[in-house]
């Protein structure tokens, strides 16, 4: 069984205490996408949504969709 590109460590940080490998590429890309979304004056304005819960859900879904799209593009190109 091979590991998907998105599940590979983005910046491996092995730890002898925890065995942690750091964030996955998918987690790293999603975090970067969310940072960009929240810095946008329109997307980052929670007042433009019905309630805070809907706004948070939209931000999380959008960030992971962008991360998945980037990973799919990289997979397609063999990177």
Buried (B, 14 or more C-beta within 10 A) or exposed (E): EEEEBBEEBBEEEEEEEEEEBEBBBBBBBBBBBBEBBEEEEEBBEBEEBEEEEEBEEBBEEBBBEBBBEBBEEBEEEEE
